[in-house]
Structures are given as structure tokens and as C-alpha cells.
Amino acid sequence: MATELKRFTISITQSMEADLDMAKKEKYYKGTQNDMIRDLICRGLAALKAEEGADSGSCRESA
């Protein structure tokens, strides 16, 4: 199965890890950690675009 996804690695602080763990348990418990991270990135990018007054578009493509 071909995929359009690109793999990359990031480093996070211990407090970010704790926040991500809590978000996974409370909101993203039905999905994978990858799905959670993609959703959070998408939401962050949409928020940046909204601050700039641009159309937020959609970055929610199928995995």
C-alpha cells in the first residue's frame, strides 16, 4: 500500500511528553500516537493561519 506520508523525528521536553501522554489518554485514546501528533500539528497550523487571517484550509488527509 503506497503512502504519501513523510517520516521525521522530533525531540520534546519532559513536560511536553507529559502533556502528550495526558492528551492521548483523554482525547486520542481511540487512535494511534501518530494520528494524534498529525492532528495536533494540523490544529496548530490552522491556528497560525487563522491568526494571519488566511483560510485555514484542510491538512487532514487520509493516512
Secondary structure, DSSP 8 states (H G I E B T S, - for coil): -------------HHHHHHHHHHHHHT-TTS-HHHHHHHHHHHHHHHHHHHTT----------
